Amino acid sequence: MKKSSFIEKGNPAPADYFLGDVNVNLLLKAEDYNTIMAIVSFDAGARTNWHTHTNGQILIVAEGVGYYQEKGKAIQVIKVGDVVQIPVNVEHWHGASHETAMRHFAIIPDSKTDKTEWLAPVTENEYNTEIINEQ
Amino acid sequence: MKKSSFIEKGNPAPADYFLGDVNVNLLLKAEDYNTIMAIVSFDAGARTNWHTHTNGQILIVAEGVGYYQEKGKAIQVIKVGDVVQIPVNVEHWHGASHETAMRHFAIIPDSKTDKTEWLAPVTENEYNTEIINEQ
């Protein structure tokens, strides 16, 4: 078996697709399984751009408190323990909350056929809109 | 999006395939994605039977200290932070260590075509053999 560690934060995420301090540790090689898995570490205030996945995505929140939003819906709070099931082709973003860092595993099923499309950055206005705090 | 929680331990694992106190919380429905994901909680001393997966499996150790062994090789210690990549069709087992409980996520890629074959229980002799402590 091969082993890696999700304790390590990995490398800076590409600034074209993320805003703020974000690190990505790719835990599986794309050629080894038909799934991609990474742990993504967001400093407070950091987030992805808006984006879609043709095969959906699953997030496992490993540390902290963050936000998740689907286009046209309110921001939802996500926190350690949450497993978030993102539907296929739904425009969304995720990231840390205003004051707390957040780390999540990101899992893409059927990664060999998935297409992730990166869209516009999440503006300050969007990031600061009303939040639904789902407990 | 749908949300579940990995804090919850779920239901007792089937005694035909596990030994000792093991709980399984299935985090995704099989029909929603082409991957299955669960969190499995092993009390100290508890473990799976020997088994194989035609599409391999990935473990993420979320809490505690456990063991992983492939047939014909020594037992390896796995601990919180480890991501274990199990090759296809390799006979193996995993579980908690002698004195410490362990929880891991278990992810099966291409779950719609995966076949998991459950084999013999891990005997006390096998469980008590020499351990390679990989740090």
Chai-1 contact restraints between the chains, C-beta under 6 A:
chainA,res_idxA,chainB,res_idxB,connection_type,confidence,min_distance_angstrom,max_distance_angstrom,comment,restraint_id
A,M1,B,V84,contact,1.0,0.0,6.0,A-B,restraint_1
A,M1,B,Q85,contact,1.0,0.0,6.0,A-B,restraint_2
A,M1,B,I86,contact,1.0,0.0,6.0,A-B,restraint_3
A,K2,B,Q85,contact,1.0,0.0,6.0,A-B,restraint_4
A,K3,B,D82,contact,1.0,0.0,6.0,A-B,restraint_5
A,K3,B,V84,contact,1.0,0.0,6.0,A-B,restraint_6
A,S4,B,V83,contact,1.0,0.0,6.0,A-B,restraint_7
A,S5,B,G81,contact,1.0,0.0,6.0,A-B,restraint_8
A,F6,B,G81,contact,1.0,0.0,6.0,A-B,restraint_9
A,F6,B,V83,contact,1.0,0.0,6.0,A-B,restraint_10
A,I7,B,G81,contact,1.0,0.0,6.0,A-B,restraint_11
A,L27,B,V83,contact,1.0,0.0,6.0,A-B,restraint_12
A,Y33,B,G56,contact,1.0,0.0,6.0,A-B,restraint_13
A,Y33,B,P109,contact,1.0,0.0,6.0,A-B,restraint_14
A,N34,B,P109,contact,1.0,0.0,6.0,A-B,restraint_15
A,N34,B,D110,contact,1.0,0.0,6.0,A-B,restraint_16
A,T35,B,T35,contact,1.0,0.0,6.0,A-B,restraint_17
A,T35,B,P109,contact,1.0,0.0,6.0,A-B,restraint_18
A,G56,B,Y33,contact,1.0,0.0,6.0,A-B,restraint_19
A,G81,B,S5,contact,1.0,0.0,6.0,A-B,restraint_20
A,G81,B,F6,contact,1.0,0.0,6.0,A-B,restraint_21
A,G81,B,I7,contact,1.0,0.0,6.0,A-B,restraint_22
A,D82,B,K3,contact,1.0,0.0,6.0,A-B,restraint_23
A,V83,B,S4,contact,1.0,0.0,6.0,A-B,restraint_24
A,V83,B,F6,contact,1.0,0.0,6.0,A-B,restraint_25
A,V83,B,L27,contact,1.0,0.0,6.0,A-B,restraint_26
A,V84,B,M1,contact,1.0,0.0,6.0,A-B,restraint_27
A,V84,B,K3,contact,1.0,0.0,6.0,A-B,restraint_28
A,Q85,B,M1,contact,1.0,0.0,6.0,A-B,restraint_29
A,Q85,B,K2,contact,1.0,0.0,6.0,A-B,restraint_30
A,I86,B,M1,contact,1.0,0.0,6.0,A-B,restraint_31
A,P109,B,Y33,contact,1.0,0.0,6.0,A-B,restraint_32
A,P109,B,N34,contact,1.0,0.0,6.0,A-B,restraint_33
A,P109,B,T35,contact,1.0,0.0,6.0,A-B,restraint_34
A,D110,B,N34,contact,1.0,0.0,6.0,A-B,restraint_35
